[in-house]
């Protein structure tokens, strides 16, 4: 029975990326070739980064990221809410409700979002995730992470080494259609 499900997946992965520049219709997904997704996979799912800040906002396409993102929380200390916006976007908030931990905060008790063995995000106060349903074929897969410090600085470690320590850290990763190469190209920035 597993072979039946694998064949359509392999067929979809072997497809060539295609783009027409109109908006994707409700419930429709854009076909993206595996080789076009590979740089984005490396940037988000494989490169080990840890971001810790007071507040983190994640804005991403529901295609790809809904199935790749994991959320964990200790229900005693973190409240989770889920709402649907007027435009169909799904909004998930993970809010730290523990008032006992003003100092010496146990990182295991913080709201946490992770992407496989790659990017991980933790927040002392709140993580807010917006899964966008309305995307364009020109940019079908994207993620933007805005981590901000309130009382302290936002920090980012790359492969266990502190790389950034500043008031605000922004990570962007997106696939954009490139007419010159007739395929999707990855654009990723950290700063």
C-alpha positions in Angstrom: 0.0 0.0 0.0 2.9 2.4 0.7 4.0 2.1 -2.9 0.8 3.5 -4.2 1.3 6.7 -2.3 5.0 7.0 -3.2 4.4 6.9 -7.0 2.3 10.1 -7.2 4.8 11.8 -4.9 7.7 10.8 -7.1 5.8 11.9 -10.2 5.1 15.3 -8.6 8.7 15.8 -7.5 9.9 15.0 -11.0 7.7 17.7 -12.6 9.3 20.8 -13.9 8.5 24.0 -12.1 6.0 26.2 -14.0 4.8 29.7 -13.4 2.1 31.9 -14.8 2.0 35.2 -13.0 -1.6 35.2 -11.8 -2.8 34.6 -8.2 -3.2 31.0 -7.2 -6.9 30.0 -6.9 -8.4 28.8 -3.5 -7.1 25.4 -2.6 -4.7 25.3 -5.5 -1.0 24.5 -5.1 1.9 25.4 -7.3 4.0 22.6 -8.7 7.6 23.1 -7.8 10.4 20.8 -8.9 12.5 19.1 -6.2 15.7 20.8 -7.5 14.1 24.2 -7.1 13.1 23.4 -3.5 16.6 22.1 -2.6 18.2 25.4 -1.7 15.2 26.4 0.4 15.3 23.1 2.2 19.0 23.6 2.9 18.4 27.2 4.2 15.5 26.3 6.5 15.4 22.6 7.2 19.1 21.7 7.3 21.2 24.7 8.4 21.2 24.6 12.2 20.1 28.0 13.5 18.6 28.9 16.9 16.8 32.2 17.4 15.8 33.3 20.9 13.9 36.6 21.4 11.1 38.1 23.4 8.7 38.3 20.5 8.8 36.4 17.2 6.5 37.0 14.2 6.6 34.3 11.5 4.8 35.0 8.2 4.8 32.1 5.7 3.0 30.4 2.9 0.7 27.6 4.1 2.0 25.5 1.1 5.1 23.8 2.2 5.5 25.3 5.7 2.3 24.0 7.3 3.7 20.4 6.9 7.3 21.3 7.6 6.8 23.3 10.8 6.6 21.7 14.3 5.3 23.5 17.4 6.0 22.4 20.9 4.9 23.8 24.2 4.4 22.9 27.8 0.7 23.4 28.2 1.2 24.5 31.9 3.2 27.5 30.8 2.3 28.2 27.2 -1.1 29.1 25.8 -1.9 28.2 22.2 -4.6 30.0 20.2 -5.6 29.5 16.6 -7.8 31.8 14.5 -8.7 32.3 10.9 -8.4 35.8 9.4 -10.8 37.3 6.9 -8.4 36.6 4.0 -8.3 32.9 5.0 -4.9 33.1 6.7 -4.5 30.8 9.7 -3.0 32.6 12.7 -1.4 30.6 15.5 -0.1 32.3 18.7 2.0 30.6 21.4 2.1 32.8 24.4 4.2 32.3 27.5 1.9 32.6 30.5 4.4 31.7 33.2 4.9 34.7 35.5 7.2 32.7 37.8 10.2 32.8 35.5 11.4 36.4 35.4 15.1 35.2 35.7 16.8 31.9 35.1 14.2 30.9 32.5 14.2 27.3 31.6 14.4 27.2 27.7 12.5 23.9 27.7 9.4 25.7 28.9 9.4 28.4 26.3 7.2 28.4 23.2 9.1 26.7 20.4 8.8 26.4 16.6 11.2 24.2 14.7 11.8 23.0 11.1 13.3 19.5 11.0 16.9 19.6 12.2 17.4 23.1 10.9 15.9 26.4 12.1 14.5 26.6 15.6 12.8 29.6 17.2 12.0 30.2 20.9 10.4 33.2 22.5 10.4 34.4 26.1 7.0 36.0 25.6 5.2 35.1 22.3 5.5 33.5 18.9 2.9 34.5 16.3 2.6 32.5 13.1 0.6 33.6 10.1 0.1 30.9 7.5 -0.9 32.8 4.2 -3.3 31.0 1.9 -3.2 33.6 -0.8 0.1 33.5 -2.7 1.1 34.2 -6.2 2.6 31.8 -8.7 5.5 34.2 -8.9 6.3 33.6 -5.2 4.5 30.5 -4.0 6.7 29.5 -1.0 8.1 32.1 1.4 8.9 32.6 5.1 9.8 35.8 7.0 10.8 35.7 10.6 11.1 38.9 12.7 12.6 38.3 16.1 12.6 41.3 18.5 14.0 41.9 21.9 11.9 43.9 24.4 14.0 44.1 27.5 17.1 42.4 26.1 18.5 41.5 22.7 17.4 38.9 20.2 20.1 36.3 19.6 20.8 33.8 16.9 23.2 30.9 17.0 24.4 29.2 13.8 25.7 25.6 14.3 26.0 26.3 18.1 28.0 29.5 17.6 26.5 33.0 18.5 26.4 34.9 15.3 23.9 37.8 15.9 23.0 39.6 19.1 20.9 42.7 18.3 17.6 44.3 19.0 16.0 42.8 15.9 16.9 39.8 13.7 15.1 39.2 10.4 15.3 35.9 8.4 13.8 35.8 4.9 13.6 32.8 2.6 11.5 32.6 -0.6 11.2 31.0 -4.0 10.8 33.5 -6.8 10.1 32.7 -10.5 13.1 33.6 -12.7 12.0 34.1 -16.3 15.6 34.1 -17.5 16.2 30.5 -16.2 12.5 29.4 -16.5 12.5 28.0 -13.0 12.1 29.0 -9.3 15.2 30.5 -7.6 15.8 30.7 -3.9 16.5 34.0 -2.2 17.5 33.9 1.5 18.8 36.6 3.8 19.7 36.8 7.5 20.3 40.0 9.4 
